[in-house]
Amino acid sequence: MLRAGSNAGGRAIRRLYRSSSITSCHYYPVTTSFLPNLTAPLGLPISNNDSFDHSFHNNVSCKCTTLGFSAYSTVAGTAAAATSSSEVDFVNLEVEAELPRLSGGGGIGDAYSAIELALDSVVKIFTVSSSPNYFLPWQNKSQRETMGSGFVIPGKRILTNAHVVADYTFVLVRKHGSPTKYRAEVQVVGHECDLAILVVENEEFWQNMSPLELGDIPYLQEAVAVVGYPQGGDNISVTKGVVSRVEPTQYVHGATQLLAIQIDAAINPGNSGGPAIMGDKVAGVAFQNLSGAENIGYIIPVPVIKHFIAGVEERGNYVGFCSLGLSCQSTENVQLREHFHMHPGLTGVMVSKINPLSNAHKVLKKDDILLSFDGVPIANDGTVPFRNRERITFDHLVSMKKPNETAVLKVLRNGEEHEFDITLQPLQPLVPVHQFDKLPSYFIFAGLLFVPLTQPYLHEYGEDWYNTSPRRLCERALRELPRKAGEQLVILSQVLMDDINTGYERLAELQVKKVNNVEVENLRHLCQLVEGCEKEAIRFDLDDERVIVLNYSMAKVATSRILQRHRIPNAMSGDLLNNERNVSNISSACSS
């Protein structure tokens, strides 16, 4: 319906509604003293205070031409939408028997085109999840139900966000226009890039479903339409926005720095996993917003999506994003550049820390100046050219490399330039930043609960965990690098009180350094040292030179008593228990 109403100032407020059932256009009384050229459909003149109806056939559009504004109704089959509430001067009102094409160049057509594409692709995802309790690692927290969005991609697969299905126990999907929910299985999850792929075995689900094609990175100020099922309703929703920024951004779910697109469309809970459509292709996947700000949302761009999908197709599982394992400092200071013999034609960043597990550790040295990556010059602020007069950090180039690929680094060392070939691999931090989809490890001995330090463990201290968690553990979690593969920081999480451990209860939340004077490498190693103890007493050396000493035989008896009292099924987590069984089987085979 197009309504035109007059006021004393000769202005009119226009609002255009569109629906699949539009068959007539109603024009309400107007005063034509200030609109001498106002005409009715088919060119019939309008008198003062006239009102009339005119019927249309399907697919005929109603056009309202104003000063600097044109708005079209839609073809049959699209959803209702309002264009604006601003005031405009009506100059001419006419009906044209034409079907306007929806393009990707902006305007209301983008949102309507996105709806048409999304109806046969975007699905609503219902997830039942249960996350672990890291303070009581033998049990889970109560289950919770969440909802998100996803869309069909080629190969009868559904792409969504990893956080939509994180710690899942049961997943259902529902397509648009259907009351039926179908069981879905999580095929693969990439928590670093916050992406996941679902599959549905029921062939009925795939009837009339169409996959969406991936496009490219949109340019600044290009319009995108975010489609999904946000909170506040049960039906599909479309939110339009424009691209504000493209740069590496912190992915909240995976705590990684990857390329992201900032848009000014609202992305609310439930939108996660839905496509951001530009024209007739996907420009990204909605995944997070900026808290405390209005209408600032982020979408995962196509290069990150393609990198994730390609890795899954090539290897059958998710392998992660590559890293150089470097911490670098900018060289924007003139005196700093002169000190490292950087003449005016050279730019780059200085290596300040190297991960011992990275291949870069074998060839690079502290204070090396990285000049270029794969032939792309690195600026003094660590950025590289990106598209038309844009710049992003060179970490993006690193993250887009496939595992085991080689990169060529040009380095300035002691005033001389060198080139090194470095094989790139995904690297794991000393303290894991997430532990989704698996139970935490633990080991209990004489009521002493030992666990590996992880960031999810620190998150149990609340939203302000950085300030409320033990300061020493927090600093180690964020700053320390591993010295060798498989290393973990093992901590005494808590003491389950019993006569055997009375007096040790205040030694909780300290790192375990040694067991019987042997340095602890990880939780499995600690378990082996305790289980294999042949001495009368067992000694644990902790932080701050604290010491725990227990009678070994009495401690083993007390362990069973404490487990029964606290209704704990096993003294160790499943991963350690399976390892102990494997070791036992190997020992039995060797002895026979």
Backbone hydrogen bonds, N-H to C=O, Kabsch-Sander energy under -0.5 kcal/mol:
donor,donor_aa,acceptor,acceptor_aa,energy
3,R,1,M,-0.6
3,R,15,R,-0.8
10,G,7,N,-2.0
12,A,88,V,-1.2
14,R,12,A,-0.5
14,R,86,S,-0.8
17,Y,1,M,-1.2
17,Y,15,R,-0.5
22,I,19,S,-1.3
25,C,54,H,-1.9
27,Y,25,C,-0.5
27,Y,52,F,-2.1
28,Y,26,H,-0.5
32,T,30,V,-0.6
34,F,31,T,-0.5
35,L,32,T,-0.8
38,L,35,L,-1.5
39,T,93,L,-0.5
40,A,44,L,-3.8
43,G,40,A,-1.5
44,L,41,P,-1.3
46,I,38,L,-0.9
49,N,30,V,-2.5
50,D,47,S,-1.9
52,F,27,Y,-1.2
54,H,25,C,-1.1
56,F,23,T,-3.7
60,V,57,H,-1.4
61,S,96,E,-0.6
61,S,98,E,-1.1
63,K,61,S,-0.5
63,K,94,E,-0.9
64,C,71,A,-1.6
65,T,63,K,-0.6
65,T,92,N,-1.0
66,T,64,C,-0.6
66,T,69,F,-3.1
67,L,89,D,-1.4
68,G,66,T,-1.0
69,F,66,T,-1.0
71,A,64,C,-1.3
73,S,62,C,-1.2
78,T,75,V,-1.0
88,V,12,A,-2.1
90,F,88,V,-0.5
91,V,65,T,-0.9
92,N,65,T,-1.5
94,E,63,K,-1.2
96,E,61,S,-0.9
98,E,96,E,-1.8
103,S,101,R,-0.6
110,D,107,G,-1.1
111,A,107,G,-0.5
112,Y,108,I,-1.6
113,S,109,G,-2.8
114,A,110,D,-2.5
115,I,111,A,-1.8
116,E,112,Y,-2.0
117,L,113,S,-2.2
118,A,114,A,-2.4
119,L,115,I,-2.1
120,D,117,L,-0.6
121,S,118,A,-2.3
122,V,118,A,-2.5
123,V,150,G,-2.7
124,K,174,R,-2.8
125,I,148,G,-2.7
126,F,172,L,-3.1
127,T,125,I,-0.5
127,T,146,T,-2.8
128,V,170,F,-3.0
129,S,127,T,-0.5
129,S,144,R,-2.6
130,S,167,D,-2.3
133,N,139,Q,-1.8
134,Y,132,P,-0.7
139,Q,136,L,-2.0
141,K,131,S,-3.0
144,R,129,S,-2.5
146,T,127,T,-2.7
148,G,125,I,-2.2
149,S,272,S,-3.0
150,G,123,V,-1.7
151,F,159,L,-1.9
152,V,121,S,-0.9
153,I,157,R,-2.7
157,R,153,I,-1.5
158,I,198,L,-2.5
159,L,151,F,-2.9
160,T,196,A,-2.4
164,V,161,N,-0.6
165,V,161,N,-0.7
165,V,162,A,-1.0
166,A,162,A,-0.5
168,Y,165,V,-1.4
169,T,128,V,-3.4
170,F,128,V,-1.7
172,L,126,F,-2.8
173,V,182,Y,-2.4
174,R,124,K,-2.3
176,H,122,V,-0.7
178,S,175,K,-1.7
182,Y,173,V,-3.2
184,A,171,V,-2.5
185,E,199,V,-2.9
187,Q,185,E,-0.8
187,Q,197,I,-2.3
188,V,197,I,-1.3
190,G,195,L,-3.3
191,H,189,V,-0.6
194,D,190,G,-0.6
195,L,190,G,-2.0
196,A,160,T,-2.3
197,I,188,V,-2.5
198,L,158,I,-2.9
199,V,185,E,-2.4
205,F,202,N,-1.0
206,W,202,N,-0.5
206,W,203,E,-0.6
207,Q,204,E,-1.1
209,M,206,W,-1.6
210,S,120,D,-3.3
212,L,152,V,-2.7
215,G,282,V,-3.1
221,Q,243,V,-2.9
222,E,219,Y,-1.9
224,V,241,G,-3.0
225,A,277,I,-2.4
226,V,224,V,-0.5
226,V,239,T,-3.5
227,V,225,A,-0.6
227,V,275,P,-2.6
228,G,237,S,-2.1
229,Y,270,G,-1.0
231,Q,269,P,-2.4
233,G,230,P,-0.6
237,S,228,G,-2.9
239,T,226,V,-2.6
241,G,224,V,-2.6
243,V,222,E,-2.1
244,S,262,Q,-3.2
245,R,262,Q,-1.4
247,E,260,A,-1.9
249,T,258,L,-3.5
251,Y,256,T,-3.6
252,V,250,Q,-0.7
255,A,251,Y,-2.0
256,T,251,Y,-0.8
258,L,249,T,-1.9
258,L,256,T,-0.7
260,A,247,E,-1.8
261,I,299,I,-2.4
262,Q,245,R,-3.1
263,I,297,G,-2.7
264,D,242,V,-1.6
268,N,266,A,-0.6
271,N,268,N,-2.7
273,G,286,A,-2.9
274,G,271,N,-2.5
276,A,284,G,-2.8
277,I,225,A,-3.0
277,I,275,P,-0.6
278,M,281,K,-2.7
280,D,278,M,-0.6
281,K,278,M,-1.6
282,V,213,E,-3.2
283,A,276,A,-3.5
284,G,276,A,-1.0
285,V,300,I,-1.5
286,A,274,G,-2.6
287,F,298,Y,-2.1
288,Q,298,Y,-1.2
290,L,296,I,-2.3
291,S,289,N,-0.7
293,A,290,L,-1.5
297,G,263,I,-2.4
297,G,295,N,-0.5
298,Y,288,Q,-2.7
299,I,261,I,-2.3
300,I,285,V,-3.1
302,V,283,A,-0.7
305,I,301,P,-1.8
306,K,302,V,-3.3
307,H,303,P,-2.0
308,F,304,V,-2.0
309,I,305,I,-2.6
310,A,306,K,-2.9
311,G,307,H,-1.8
312,V,308,F,-1.8
313,E,309,I,-2.5
314,E,310,A,-2.3
315,R,311,G,-2.1
316,G,312,V,-2.3
322,C,399,S,-0.5
322,C,401,K,-0.7
323,S,425,Q,-1.7
327,S,353,K,-2.5
329,Q,350,M,-2.9
331,T,348,G,-0.5
331,T,380,N,-2.1
337,R,333,N,-1.9
338,E,334,V,-2.4
339,H,335,Q,-2.1
340,F,336,L,-1.4
341,H,338,E,-1.4
342,M,337,R,-2.7
343,H,341,H,-0.9
346,L,343,H,-2.6
349,V,370,L,-1.5
350,M,329,Q,-2.8
351,V,368,D,-3.0
352,S,327,S,-3.1
353,K,327,S,-1.6
355,N,325,G,-3.1
358,S,355,N,-1.9
361,H,358,S,-0.9
362,K,359,N,-1.3
363,V,359,N,-0.5
363,V,360,A,-0.8
364,L,360,A,-3.1
367,D,351,V,-3.1
368,D,365,K,-1.9
369,I,412,L,-2.1
370,L,349,V,-3.0
370,L,368,D,-0.6
371,L,369,I,-0.7
371,L,410,K,-3.1
372,S,410,K,-1.2
373,F,376,V,-2.1
374,D,408,V,-3.2
375,G,408,V,-0.5
376,V,373,F,-1.8
378,I,371,L,-2.8
379,A,377,P,-0.5
379,A,383,T,-2.9
382,G,379,A,-1.9
384,V,392,I,-3.1
386,F,390,E,-2.9
389,R,387,R,-1.1
390,E,386,F,-1.1
392,I,384,V,-1.9
394,F,382,G,-2.4
396,H,393,T,-1.8
397,L,394,F,-0.6
398,V,394,F,-1.4
399,S,395,D,-2.6
400,M,396,H,-1.4
401,K,398,V,-1.5
404,N,424,L,-2.8
405,E,402,K,-2.1
407,A,422,I,-2.7
409,L,407,A,-0.6
409,L,420,F,-2.8
410,K,372,S,-1.7
411,V,409,L,-0.5
411,V,418,H,-3.3
412,L,369,I,-2.7
413,R,411,V,-0.6
413,R,416,E,-3.3
416,E,413,R,-1.8
418,H,411,V,-3.1
420,F,409,L,-2.5
422,I,407,A,-2.8
422,I,420,F,-0.6
424,L,405,E,-2.9
425,Q,323,S,-0.8
430,L,480,E,-0.5
438,K,435,Q,-0.8
443,F,450,F,-2.0
444,I,571,A,-3.3
445,F,448,L,-1.8
448,L,445,F,-2.2
449,L,447,G,-0.6
449,L,494,Q,-2.5
450,F,443,F,-3.1
450,F,448,L,-0.7
451,V,491,I,-2.0
453,L,489,L,-3.3
455,Q,432,P,-2.8
458,L,454,T,-1.4
459,H,455,Q,-2.2
460,E,456,P,-0.7
460,E,457,Y,-0.9
461,Y,458,L,-1.8
462,G,459,H,-2.0
465,W,462,G,-1.2
467,N,464,D,-1.4
468,T,464,D,-1.9
469,S,465,W,-2.4
474,C,470,P,-2.4
475,E,471,R,-2.4
476,R,472,R,-2.0
477,A,473,L,-2.3
478,L,474,C,-1.6
479,R,475,E,-1.8
480,E,476,R,-1.5
487,E,484,K,-1.4
488,Q,521,E,-2.7
490,V,488,Q,-0.8
491,I,451,V,-2.9
492,L,510,L,-2.8
493,S,449,L,-2.2
493,S,491,I,-1.0
494,Q,449,L,-0.8
496,L,447,G,-3.5
496,L,494,Q,-0.5
497,M,495,V,-0.9
501,N,498,D,-1.0
502,T,498,D,-0.5
502,T,499,D,-0.7
504,Y,501,N,-2.2
507,L,504,Y,-2.0
508,A,505,E,-0.8
509,E,492,L,-3.5
510,L,492,L,-0.7
510,L,507,L,-0.5
512,V,490,V,-3.1
513,K,511,Q,-0.6
513,K,541,D,-3.0
514,K,541,D,-1.5
515,V,518,V,-2.2
516,N,539,R,-2.6
518,V,515,V,-1.5
519,E,517,N,-0.5
520,V,513,K,-2.5
526,L,522,N,-2.2
527,C,523,L,-2.5
528,Q,524,R,-2.2
529,L,525,H,-2.3
530,V,526,L,-2.3
531,E,527,C,-2.8
532,G,528,Q,-2.0
533,C,530,V,-1.4
538,I,550,L,-2.7
540,F,548,I,-3.0
541,D,514,K,-2.4
542,L,540,F,-0.5
542,L,546,R,-3.2
543,D,511,Q,-1.3
545,E,542,L,-0.7
546,R,543,D,-1.8
548,I,540,F,-2.4
550,L,538,I,-2.2
552,Y,536,E,-2.5
552,Y,550,L,-0.5
553,S,536,E,-0.5
555,A,551,N,-2.4
556,K,552,Y,-1.9
557,V,553,S,-1.7
558,A,554,M,-2.3
559,T,555,A,-1.8
560,S,556,K,-1.2
561,R,557,V,-1.4
562,I,558,A,-2.6
563,L,559,T,-2.4
564,Q,560,S,-1.9
565,R,561,R,-2.0
566,H,562,I,-2.1
567,R,564,Q,-0.8
568,I,563,L,-2.6
573,S,442,Y,-2.1
577,L,573,S,-2.5
578,N,574,G,-2.6
579,N,575,D,-1.3
580,E,576,L,-2.3
581,R,577,L,-2.0
582,N,578,N,-2.2
583,V,579,N,-2.5
584,S,580,E,-2.2
585,N,581,R,-2.5
586,I,582,N,-2.3
587,S,583,V,-2.4
588,S,584,S,-2.3
589,A,585,N,-2.1
590,C,586,I,-2.2
591,S,587,S,-2.2
592,S,588,S,-1.7
